[in-house]
């Protein structure tokens, strides 16, 4: 009897120790509405014996130095950030997508806008090195508009932080902007912006947001990587299947009730949650970055070499997601 009780006690201690010794995954993330499911992962991480240590960055490309320094294991970034990282020799894989779209070209309401062609002679604000810059330049290229960050071209680009673009448009310091969500939806709902276009009619299509995982985590801590991917897939499924939960979490937890219900709905309509990304999507974005000089890719990486979707497929299968 004593032996049985001792064995039960040891099992209890082992289980408690296992729970206490949750594996830490250091996540680099951004504060945009369509990043909500990635934010939510830390809420359900204990179910997978994980602790997600989250750090918020201004732009996806800003996470790269932290990855190089060994401070980040997984990053949420637009695909251009992933491509720039890999081109710089950063040992990361693209392991999933988590949202698509999320960009909008918005103009001042006191100006007449019919198409992107009307940007000629205007000042257009955009964040440097983000997906919004890439889709903006692709649109300008499609309409054969020249551009530079100084006067003299068809369009003068004004590079600003995401957080400053809306203020600049409101103050009429710029005539239009290519902005992310929910900020672009907020500009429209508050009356100081009107939509010119959702810039998805170039070869890029809807820009994809991607999850990056270091080769170290992917190859050497496979069990942790697999549990992380299951956590990601479950969080995303929860947000897709339960829009009310997604809205409540994004509005109340992420944005501290500073985002209206309608602005949230407009933002997510333009940037739906997903699990997926394809090799083709990454390669097309790479080719367009080379064409428009985004990221100054000295040696553009081939998408097939670092888009690794095995863990995603396994996680989706385990949770019965097609």
DRENKEZA-109091 format. One record per residue (C-alpha): residue in one letter; chain; residue number from 1; x, y, z. Coordinates in Angstrom, 3 decimals, padded with zeros to 6 digits. Example, Ala and Ser with C-alpha at 12.3 -4.5 7.8 and 13.67 -1.06 7.14 Angstrom:
! residues 2
REC   vogu   drenvo   lodren         xx         yy         zz
REC      a        A        1    012.300   -004.500    007.800
REC      s        A        2    013.670   -001.060    007.140
This chain:
! residues 322
REC   vogu   drenvo   lodren         xx         yy         zz
REC      x        A        1    000.000    000.000    000.000
REC      x        A        2    002.841    002.367    000.911
REC      x        A        3    004.543    001.589   -002.404
REC      x        A        4    001.362    002.424   -004.300
REC      x        A        5    000.929    005.693   -002.416
REC      x        A        6    004.572    006.573   -003.016
REC      x        A        7    004.211    005.843   -006.744
REC      x        A        8    001.095    008.002   -006.919
REC      x        A        9    002.888    010.814   -005.119
REC      x        A       10    005.841    010.609   -007.515
REC      x        A       11    003.470    010.704   -010.493
REC      x        A       12    001.751    013.776   -009.039
REC      x        A       13    005.091    015.507   -008.457
REC      x        A       14    006.211    014.627   -011.997
REC      x        A       15    003.038    016.050   -013.499
REC      x        A       16    003.309    019.238   -011.446
REC      x        A       17    006.930    019.646   -012.454
REC      x        A       18    006.015    019.174   -016.109
REC      x        A       19    003.370    021.857   -015.870
REC      x        A       20    005.711    024.254   -014.088
REC      x        A       21    008.448    023.630   -016.631
REC      x        A       22    006.469    024.908   -019.623
REC      x        A       23    008.625    025.488   -022.682
REC      x        A       24    009.118    029.189   -023.423
REC      x        A       25    008.680    030.429   -026.991
REC      x        A       26    009.725    034.037   -027.565
REC      x        A       27    007.321    035.677   -030.016
REC      x        A       28    007.862    038.906   -031.938
REC      x        A       29    004.493    040.424   -032.798
REC      x        A       30    002.803    043.575   -034.134
REC      x        A       31   -000.280    045.490   -032.998
REC      x        A       32   -002.729    045.297   -035.882
REC      x        A       33   -006.271    043.923   -035.897
REC      x        A       34   -005.437    041.000   -038.190
REC      x        A       35   -002.654    039.868   -035.829
REC      x        A       36   -005.307    039.093   -033.217
REC      x        A       37   -005.194    035.290   -033.385
REC      x        A       38   -001.408    035.357   -032.944
REC      x        A       39   -001.880    037.563   -029.861
REC      x        A       40   -004.489    035.129   -028.535
REC      x        A       41   -002.052    032.204   -028.604
REC      x        A       42   -000.605    033.118   -025.221
REC      x        A       43   -004.074    032.687   -023.681
REC      x        A       44   -004.258    029.000   -024.639
REC      x        A       45   -000.523    028.230   -024.619
REC      x        A       46   -000.641    026.429   -021.213
REC      x        A       47   -002.846    023.784   -022.833
REC      x        A       48    000.204    022.880   -024.932
REC      x        A       49    002.645    023.210   -022.015
REC      x        A       50    003.989    026.398   -023.551
REC      x        A       51    004.637    029.892   -022.249
REC      x        A       52    004.639    032.510   -024.968
REC      x        A       53    006.884    035.440   -024.129
REC      x        A       54    005.564    038.161   -026.434
REC      x        A       55    007.348    041.348   -027.493
REC      x        A       56    005.618    043.968   -029.659
REC      x        A       57    007.512    045.718   -032.474
REC      x        A       58    006.584    048.737   -034.689
REC      x        A       59    007.063    046.840   -037.996
REC      x        A       60    007.778    043.272   -039.012
REC      x        A       61    011.182    044.183   -040.387
REC      x        A       62    012.115    045.590   -036.951
REC      x        A       63    011.989    042.053   -035.548
REC      x        A       64    014.909    040.905   -037.710
REC      x        A       65    017.704    042.295   -035.477
REC      x        A       66    016.095    040.572   -032.468
REC      x        A       67    016.073    037.251   -034.337
REC      x        A       68    019.730    037.732   -035.289
REC      x        A       69    020.542    038.476   -031.637
REC      x        A       70    018.898    035.196   -030.603
REC      x        A       71    016.112    036.977   -028.697
REC      x        A       72    013.131    035.792   -030.788
REC      x        A       73    012.065    032.265   -031.779
REC      x        A       74    008.938    033.008   -033.809
REC      x        A       75    007.830    036.215   -035.523
REC      x        A       76    004.579    037.469   -037.036
REC      x        A       77    005.355    039.567   -040.082
REC      x        A       78    004.125    040.575   -043.501
REC      x        A       79    005.744    038.425   -046.144
REC      x        A       80    008.165    041.182   -047.190
REC      x        A       81    009.734    041.120   -043.722
REC      x        A       82    010.172    037.368   -043.984
REC      x        A       83    011.788    037.690   -047.399
REC      x        A       84    014.122    040.483   -046.263
REC      x        A       85    015.167    038.422   -043.253
REC      x        A       86    016.009    035.363   -045.310
REC      x        A       87    017.820    037.486   -047.916
REC      x        A       88    019.986    038.882   -045.111
REC      x        A       89    021.009    035.376   -044.130
REC      x        A       90    018.755    035.167   -041.077
REC      x        A       91    018.094    031.445   -040.468
REC      x        A       92    014.287    031.429   -040.510
REC      x        A       93    011.545    029.447   -042.204
REC      x        A       94    008.066    030.578   -043.195
REC      x        A       95    005.813    028.029   -041.488
REC      x        A       96    002.294    029.461   -041.906
REC      x        A       97    000.185    032.407   -042.999
REC      x        A       98   -002.154    034.089   -040.541
REC      x        A       99   -003.949    036.869   -042.466
REC      x        A      100   -004.319    038.299   -045.958
REC      x        A      101   -004.933    041.787   -047.266
REC      x        A      102   -004.857    044.392   -044.520
REC      x        A      103   -003.927    047.336   -046.748
REC      x        A      104   -005.892    050.239   -048.172
REC      x        A      105   -005.029    053.412   -050.084
REC      x        A      106   -006.988    056.225   -048.465
REC      x        A      107   -007.215    059.845   -049.624
REC      x        A      108   -008.378    063.160   -048.234
REC      x        A      109   -012.160    063.588   -048.552
REC      x        A      110   -011.827    067.142   -049.925
REC      x        A      111   -010.147    065.813   -053.066
REC      x        A      112   -011.706    063.916   -055.952
REC      x        A      113   -010.523    060.352   -056.400
REC      x        A      114   -011.457    057.962   -059.185
REC      x        A      115   -008.401    055.719   -059.298
REC      x        A      116   -004.725    055.411   -058.372
REC      x        A      117   -003.960    057.617   -061.382
REC      x        A      118   -005.311    060.560   -059.378
REC      x        A      119   -002.307    060.274   -057.052
REC      x        A      120   -000.258    062.105   -059.686
REC      x        A      121    001.010    065.370   -058.240
REC      x        A      122    000.153    064.293   -054.699
REC      x        A      123    002.005    063.543   -051.465
REC      x        A      124    001.401    059.964   -050.356
REC      x        A      125    002.326    058.699   -046.907
REC      x        A      126    003.484    055.153   -046.242
REC      x        A      127    005.577    053.231   -043.734
REC      x        A      128    008.964    052.295   -045.129
REC      x        A      129    009.803    048.626   -045.470
REC      x        A      130    006.330    047.221   -044.887
REC      x        A      131    003.777    045.369   -046.994
REC      x        A      132    001.997    048.679   -047.532
REC      x        A      133    005.021    050.158   -049.291
REC      x        A      134    005.295    047.153   -051.585
REC      x        A      135    001.634    047.160   -052.652
REC      x        A      136    001.692    050.968   -053.061
REC      x        A      137    004.724    050.884   -055.360
REC      x        A      138    003.188    048.010   -057.320
REC      x        A      139    000.038    050.119   -057.841
REC      x        A      140    002.055    053.170   -058.884
REC      x        A      141    004.039    051.008   -061.278
REC      x        A      142    000.873    049.550   -062.759
REC      x        A      143   -000.412    053.071   -063.464
REC      x        A      144    002.995    054.144   -064.815
REC      x        A      145    003.468    056.798   -062.138
REC      x        A      146    007.011    057.752   -061.141
REC      x        A      147    007.790    058.312   -057.469
REC      x        A      148    010.496    059.442   -055.035
REC      x        A      149    010.766    060.737   -051.495
REC      x        A      150    011.674    064.182   -052.857
REC      x        A      151    009.748    066.524   -055.185
REC      x        A      152    010.191    066.101   -058.942
REC      x        A      153    008.371    062.838   -059.693
REC      x        A      154    004.702    062.120   -060.317
REC      x        A      155    004.198    061.111   -056.671
REC      x        A      156    006.148    062.305   -053.647
REC      x        A      157    006.402    059.570   -051.024
REC      x        A      158    006.319    060.710   -047.401
REC      x        A      159    007.727    058.006   -045.139
REC      x        A      160    006.098    057.931   -041.703
REC      x        A      161    005.495    055.434   -038.915
REC      x        A      162    002.140    053.625   -039.054
REC      x        A      163    001.057    055.498   -035.933
REC      x        A      164    001.721    058.897   -037.576
REC      x        A      165    000.036    058.366   -040.945
REC      x        A      166   -003.538    059.020   -039.809
REC      x        A      167   -002.524    062.214   -038.028
REC      x        A      168   -000.701    063.421   -041.137
REC      x        A      169   -003.749    062.778   -043.317
REC      x        A      170   -006.065    064.459   -040.808
REC      x        A      171   -003.772    067.506   -040.697
REC      x        A      172   -003.596    067.526   -044.530
REC      x        A      173    000.182    067.195   -044.435
REC      x        A      174   -000.267    064.377   -046.936
REC      x        A      175   -002.932    063.918   -049.602
REC      x        A      176   -003.254    060.158   -049.338
REC      x        A      177   -001.740    057.191   -047.553
REC      x        A      178   -001.310    053.469   -047.928
REC      x        A      179   -002.210    052.277   -044.449
REC      x        A      180   -002.775    049.063   -042.520
REC      x        A      181   -005.820    047.917   -040.537
REC      x        A      182   -007.573    049.009   -038.421
REC      x        A      183   -006.049    052.473   -038.936
REC      x        A      184   -007.300    052.794   -042.523
REC      x        A      185   -010.838    051.826   -041.494
REC      x        A      186   -010.683    054.330   -038.638
REC      x        A      187   -009.644    057.119   -041.020
REC      x        A      188   -012.708    056.414   -043.142
REC      x        A      189   -015.176    056.040   -040.263
REC      x        A      190   -013.957    059.250   -038.613
REC      x        A      191   -014.429    061.180   -041.839
REC      x        A      192   -010.899    062.362   -042.591
REC      x        A      193   -010.263    059.698   -045.237
REC      x        A      194   -012.006    058.032   -048.176
REC      x        A      195   -011.040    054.775   -049.822
REC      x        A      196   -009.301    055.091   -053.171
REC      x        A      197   -008.592    051.381   -053.603
REC      x        A      198   -007.790    048.146   -051.847
REC      x        A      199   -004.481    047.564   -053.635
REC      x        A      200   -004.877    043.911   -054.576
REC      x        A      201   -005.047    044.104   -058.395
REC      x        A      202   -001.311    043.637   -059.052
REC      x        A      203    000.593    040.333   -059.299
REC      x        A      204    001.025    040.426   -055.508
REC      x        A      205   -002.707    040.083   -054.942
REC      x        A      206   -003.640    040.275   -051.271
REC      x        A      207   -000.371    040.528   -049.324
REC      x        A      208   -000.004    037.610   -046.947
REC      x        A      209    001.090    037.830   -043.315
REC      x        A      210    003.399    035.033   -042.270
REC      x        A      211    004.689    033.215   -039.220
REC      x        A      212    008.479    032.883   -039.193
REC      x        A      213    010.226    030.256   -037.121
REC      x        A      214    013.956    030.073   -036.506
REC      x        A      215    015.785    027.075   -037.903
REC      x        A      216    017.012    026.439   -034.358
REC      x        A      217    013.467    025.920   -033.050
REC      x        A      218    012.249    024.113   -036.166
REC      x        A      219    015.121    021.639   -036.403
REC      x        A      220    016.422    021.214   -032.856
REC      x        A      221    013.282    021.587   -030.723
REC      x        A      222    010.833    019.784   -032.934
REC      x        A      223    008.416    018.852   -030.178
REC      x        A      224    008.151    022.475   -029.034
REC      x        A      225    007.732    023.624   -032.649
REC      x        A      226    004.925    021.122   -033.202
REC      x        A      227    003.089    022.177   -030.054
REC      x        A      228    003.482    025.827   -031.024
REC      x        A      229    001.934    025.179   -034.425
REC      x        A      230   -001.000    023.323   -032.862
REC      x        A      231   -001.511    026.287   -030.552
REC      x        A      232   -001.466    028.658   -033.545
REC      x        A      233   -003.947    026.570   -035.516
REC      x        A      234   -006.315    026.271   -032.548
REC      x        A      235   -006.190    030.026   -031.851
REC      x        A      236   -006.861    030.803   -035.502
REC      x        A      237   -009.728    028.306   -035.681
REC      x        A      238   -011.266    029.896   -032.580
REC      x        A      239   -011.135    033.330   -034.200
REC      x        A      240   -012.538    032.107   -037.519
REC      x        A      241   -015.327    030.047   -035.924
REC      x        A      242   -016.194    032.562   -033.203
REC      x        A      243   -016.156    036.125   -034.598
REC      x        A      244   -017.640    037.506   -031.359
REC      x        A      245   -014.731    036.126   -029.332
REC      x        A      246   -012.245    037.492   -031.879
REC      x        A      247   -013.830    040.946   -031.823
REC      x        A      248   -014.007    041.080   -028.028
REC      x        A      249   -010.359    040.077   -027.641
REC      x        A      250   -009.000    042.449   -030.290
REC      x        A      251   -011.089    045.427   -029.213
REC      x        A      252   -010.816    045.013   -025.444
REC      x        A      253   -007.455    043.304   -024.863
REC      x        A      254   -005.359    044.540   -027.779
REC      x        A      255   -006.837    048.003   -028.324
REC      x        A      256   -008.177    048.732   -024.815
REC      x        A      257   -011.643    049.701   -026.138
REC      x        A      258   -010.178    052.344   -028.465
REC      x        A      259   -011.504    050.515   -031.532
REC      x        A      260   -015.210    050.591   -032.369
REC      x        A      261   -017.149    047.480   -033.298
REC      x        A      262   -017.718    048.738   -036.835
REC      x        A      263   -014.062    049.662   -037.319
REC      x        A      264   -013.089    046.168   -036.196
REC      x        A      265   -015.545    044.545   -038.611
REC      x        A      266   -014.364    046.747   -041.494
REC      x        A      267   -010.734    045.961   -040.680
REC      x        A      268   -011.205    042.184   -040.547
REC      x        A      269   -013.340    042.196   -043.687
REC      x        A      270   -010.253    043.637   -045.388
REC      x        A      271   -007.795    041.323   -043.588
REC      x        A      272   -009.376    037.931   -042.850
REC      x        A      273   -007.704    035.375   -040.617
REC      x        A      274   -006.184    032.332   -042.304
REC      x        A      275   -003.701    029.516   -041.700
REC      x        A      276   -002.216    029.338   -045.145
REC      x        A      277    000.534    030.640   -047.368
REC      x        A      278    001.943    029.177   -050.584
REC      x        A      279    005.396    028.971   -052.115
REC      x        A      280    004.018    030.823   -055.155
REC      x        A      281    002.750    033.759   -053.057
REC      x        A      282    006.140    034.156   -051.404
REC      x        A      283    008.000    033.920   -054.700
REC      x        A      284    005.783    036.505   -056.430
REC      x        A      285    006.297    038.921   -053.532
REC      x        A      286    010.055    038.305   -053.736
REC      x        A      287    010.084    039.093   -057.449
REC      x        A      288    008.083    042.284   -056.887
REC      x        A      289    010.397    043.392   -054.075
REC      x        A      290    013.338    043.013   -056.464
REC      x        A      291    011.475    044.939   -059.175
REC      x        A      292    010.658    047.888   -056.916
REC      x        A      293    013.804    047.877   -054.790
REC      x        A      294    012.082    047.047   -051.505
REC      x        A      295    014.519    045.701   -048.939
REC      x        A      296    017.459    046.014   -051.344
REC      x        A      297    017.758    042.242   -051.715
REC      x        A      298    021.364    041.577   -052.725
REC      x        A      299    020.624    037.867   -053.070
REC      x        A      300    016.874    037.206   -053.359
REC      x        A      301    016.013    033.903   -051.669
REC      x        A      302    014.084    031.202   -053.509
REC      x        A      303    010.777    030.630   -051.740
REC      x        A      304    010.959    026.852   -052.182
REC      x        A      305    014.076    026.770   -049.996
REC      x        A      306    012.512    028.168   -046.846
REC      x        A      307    008.728    027.861   -047.015
REC      x        A      308    008.226    024.844   -044.758
REC      x        A      309    004.566    023.868   -044.328
REC      x        A      310    004.929    020.355   -042.898
REC      x        A      311    004.226    021.378   -039.290
REC      x        A      312    001.205    023.418   -040.374
REC      x        A      313   -000.232    020.467   -042.285
REC      x        A      314    000.321    018.159   -039.334
REC      x        A      315   -001.295    020.609   -036.889
REC      x        A      316   -004.322    021.146   -039.150
REC      x        A      317   -004.762    017.398   -039.547
REC      x        A      318   -004.603    016.822   -035.777
REC      x        A      319   -007.357    019.426   -035.292
REC      x        A      320   -009.379    018.082   -038.248
REC      x        A      321   -009.030    021.230   -040.349
REC      x        A      322   -008.919    020.904   -044.128
